[in-house]
Amino acid sequence: MGIVLHIGPINSRGGMSRTIKAMIDNPPDGWSAFGLESHVDGSPWSKLRVWRKSLRRLNHMVSDLGVDIIHVHTASDISWLRKRSFIKRSLKLGIPVVVSIHAGDFHEFCASSFGLFGLDVRNTMANENVFPVSLSSKGKDLFSQWTGTSTIIVPNFVMRPKKINSQKNRKFGRLLFVGRDSKEKRVTLAIQIANALHSRGLDTSLVLAGVEKDSRSLRDARNGVDVDARGWLDQTSVSELIDSSWSLLVTSEYEALPMCVIEAMSSGLPIIGSEAIEGLFSNSGIIVNSNDPEIWALRISELLEDHDKWQSLSKSGPRESTIFDADRVRESWLILYNS
């Protein structure tokens, strides 16, 4: 029985934590998985304390569990600076390291500061016992300059829903946004789209899962616009919204492989998204290559009036999402772990 230790923000808010938890709960056949927390939501001091404590714990966990592989999950910026310390410590312990990159803007981080961060990434990934992983082919194309041509592609996985809801079981016109209230998610664009739809007299609503009611991003919402900020929700609540909404709205500037997208595809929820998720599907949604909320509103209004188009997108989702099936992705991890 092989032992893999996942290192990342296991209990923090965000899609990465959900991915890591799913991998710990569903390891490849013949493997057992454990987790080591590298991050905590809270003050800078609490983040520093958890990071230092986890670095110390790493030595003991490797020894006590008999760890065969360490799987590090990283975003960009500070996340990478934390994770590189775990990578280097793991290599000193003689343990191979798999590094999954969860940030859609990782390439821009590498190119920043005159490429100094990228040089650090390149030198780290060049070690023969480090195995870089991208969540998508698009990510590999963007990152491989820094992570190396040996970067492999293994996506996030999704557990198939037992039932796929038809349009009649969904709230017509409800747009669902899932994500943190961060700059790259562009919550303000989602609000502006809701405003534009309201101006057109369309019966739509916007549910924001992950955005608090007191968020400054909501200040641009016009009177009469139906915007419902639900705050941070657990997975069950998000799944219920995916099952009952009319479309998933993804306005992000950058994405790697958002869990909400593959969950929406799997459940038959059409996606209306930015170019950040272009290439993740062919016929499961609509890509809007514009920052103009009026253009987004136009594309959404066209879909509201075209039942057959909505139905076609909905039916394509489950078919296209088979590449994210848990058993299929677990097989990819099995091959990598055993190599």
Solvent accessible surface area in square Angstrom, and as a share of the most:
residue,aa,sasa,rsa
1,M,168,0.75
2,G,14,0.13
3,I,25,0.13
4,V,1,0.00
5,L,0,0.00
6,H,2,0.01
7,I,0,0.00
8,G,0,0.00
9,P,16,0.10
10,I,18,0.09
11,N,112,0.57
12,S,9,0.06
13,R,128,0.47
14,G,6,0.05
15,G,31,0.30
16,M,32,0.14
17,S,6,0.04
18,R,50,0.18
19,T,6,0.03
20,I,0,0.00
21,K,87,0.37
22,A,24,0.18
23,M,13,0.06
24,I,38,0.20
25,D,107,0.55
26,N,43,0.22
27,P,30,0.19
28,P,8,0.05
29,D,102,0.53
30,G,47,0.45
31,W,26,0.09
32,S,34,0.22
33,A,15,0.11
34,F,76,0.32
35,G,27,0.26
36,L,0,0.00
37,E,35,0.16
38,S,0,0.00
39,H,27,0.12
40,V,50,0.29
41,D,74,0.38
42,G,52,0.50
43,S,58,0.37
44,P,114,0.72
45,W,147,0.52
46,S,17,0.11
47,K,55,0.23
48,L,69,0.35
49,R,119,0.43
50,V,32,0.18
51,W,62,0.22
52,R,119,0.43
53,K,112,0.47
54,S,5,0.03
55,L,19,0.10
56,R,145,0.53
57,R,105,0.38
58,L,0,0.00
59,N,58,0.30
60,H,122,0.54
61,M,24,0.10
62,V,19,0.11
63,S,87,0.56
64,D,118,0.61
65,L,56,0.28
66,G,45,0.43
67,V,8,0.04
68,D,66,0.34
69,I,14,0.07
70,I,0,0.00
71,H,0,0.00
72,V,0,0.00
73,H,1,0.00
74,T,0,0.00
75,A,26,0.20
76,S,11,0.07
77,D,80,0.41
78,I,105,0.53
79,S,14,0.09
80,W,0,0.00
81,L,68,0.34
82,R,35,0.13
83,K,2,0.01
84,R,70,0.25
85,S,25,0.16
86,F,0,0.00
87,I,0,0.00
88,K,81,0.34
89,R,77,0.28
90,S,0,0.00
91,L,42,0.21
92,K,173,0.73
93,L,63,0.32
94,G,61,0.59
95,I,19,0.10
96,P,43,0.27
97,V,0,0.00
98,V,2,0.01
99,V,0,0.00
100,S,2,0.01
101,I,0,0.00
102,H,27,0.12
103,A,10,0.08
104,G,11,0.10
105,D,38,0.19
106,F,0,0.00
107,H,37,0.17
108,E,86,0.38
109,F,12,0.05
110,C,0,0.00
111,A,58,0.45
112,S,44,0.28
113,S,54,0.35
114,F,202,0.84
115,G,16,0.15
116,L,113,0.56
117,F,60,0.25
118,G,0,0.00
119,L,87,0.43
120,D,31,0.16
121,V,0,0.00
122,R,95,0.35
123,N,96,0.49
124,T,8,0.05
125,M,10,0.04
126,A,81,0.63
127,N,60,0.31
128,E,148,0.66
129,N,66,0.34
130,V,7,0.04
131,F,72,0.30
132,P,4,0.02
133,V,0,0.00
134,S,0,0.00
135,L,9,0.04
136,S,16,0.10
137,S,70,0.45
138,K,77,0.33
139,G,9,0.08
140,K,57,0.24
141,D,114,0.59
142,L,69,0.34
143,F,3,0.01
144,S,29,0.19
145,Q,121,0.54
146,W,25,0.09
147,T,3,0.02
148,G,28,0.27
149,T,128,0.74
150,S,82,0.53
151,T,1,0.01
152,I,64,0.33
153,I,73,0.37
154,V,3,0.02
155,P,25,0.16
156,N,8,0.04
157,F,10,0.04
158,V,11,0.07
159,M,115,0.52
160,R,96,0.35
161,P,49,0.31
162,K,214,0.91
163,K,140,0.59
164,I,81,0.41
165,N,27,0.14
166,S,43,0.28
167,Q,28,0.12
168,K,180,0.76
169,N,75,0.39
170,R,14,0.05
171,K,105,0.44
172,F,106,0.44
173,G,0,0.00
174,R,36,0.13
175,L,1,0.01
176,L,0,0.00
177,F,4,0.02
178,V,29,0.16
179,G,10,0.09
180,R,97,0.35
181,D,63,0.32
182,S,29,0.19
183,K,179,0.76
184,E,57,0.25
185,K,27,0.11
186,R,50,0.18
187,V,3,0.02
188,T,57,0.33
189,L,11,0.05
190,A,0,0.00
191,I,0,0.00
192,Q,70,0.31
193,I,0,0.00
194,A,8,0.06
195,N,9,0.05
196,A,4,0.03
197,L,0,0.00
198,H,82,0.37
199,S,73,0.47
200,R,105,0.38
201,G,67,0.65
202,L,47,0.23
203,D,119,0.62
204,T,24,0.14
205,S,13,0.08
206,L,1,0.01
207,V,5,0.03
208,L,0,0.00
209,A,3,0.02
210,G,10,0.10
211,V,0,0.00
212,E,78,0.35
213,K,148,0.63
214,D,126,0.65
215,S,18,0.11
216,R,177,0.64
217,S,16,0.10
218,L,32,0.16
219,R,168,0.61
220,D,68,0.35
221,A,34,0.26
222,R,136,0.50
223,N,151,0.77
224,G,66,0.63
225,V,22,0.12
226,D,78,0.41
227,V,36,0.21
228,D,43,0.22
229,A,4,0.03
230,R,95,0.34
231,G,5,0.05
232,W,86,0.30
233,L,39,0.19
234,D,91,0.47
235,Q,72,0.32
236,T,89,0.52
237,S,35,0.22
238,V,8,0.05
239,S,41,0.27
240,E,107,0.48
241,L,10,0.05
242,I,4,0.02
243,D,47,0.24
244,S,35,0.23
245,S,0,0.00
246,W,1,0.00
247,S,0,0.00
248,L,0,0.00
249,L,2,0.01
250,V,8,0.05
251,T,0,0.00
252,S,4,0.02
253,E,77,0.34
254,Y,54,0.20
255,E,29,0.13
256,A,17,0.14
257,L,6,0.03
258,P,16,0.10
259,M,15,0.07
260,C,11,0.07
261,V,0,0.00
262,I,0,0.00
263,E,22,0.10
264,A,0,0.00
265,M,1,0.00
266,S,1,0.01
267,S,5,0.03
268,G,0,0.00
269,L,2,0.01
270,P,1,0.00
271,I,0,0.00
272,I,0,0.00
273,G,0,0.00
274,S,2,0.01
275,E,100,0.45
276,A,10,0.08
277,I,0,0.00
278,E,80,0.36
279,G,67,0.65
280,L,18,0.09
281,F,24,0.10
282,S,88,0.57
283,N,90,0.46
284,S,1,0.01
285,G,10,0.10
286,I,16,0.08
287,I,36,0.18
288,V,2,0.01
289,N,95,0.49
290,S,32,0.21
291,N,105,0.54
292,D,62,0.32
293,P,31,0.19
294,E,86,0.39
295,I,73,0.37
296,W,0,0.00
297,A,0,0.00
298,L,75,0.37
299,R,82,0.30
300,I,0,0.00
301,S,10,0.06
302,E,86,0.38
303,L,4,0.02
304,L,22,0.11
305,E,142,0.64
306,D,62,0.32
307,H,102,0.45
308,D,109,0.57
309,K,89,0.38
310,W,1,0.00
311,Q,48,0.21
312,S,59,0.38
313,L,7,0.03
314,S,8,0.05
315,K,116,0.49
316,S,6,0.04
317,G,2,0.02
318,P,18,0.11
319,R,155,0.57
320,E,42,0.19
321,S,0,0.00
322,T,56,0.32
323,I,80,0.41
324,F,6,0.03
325,D,34,0.18
326,A,8,0.06
327,D,105,0.54
328,R,136,0.50
329,V,2,0.01
330,R,46,0.17
331,E,90,0.40
332,S,42,0.27
333,W,8,0.03
334,L,36,0.18
335,I,113,0.57
336,L,19,0.10
337,Y,9,0.04
338,N,98,0.50
339,S,108,0.70
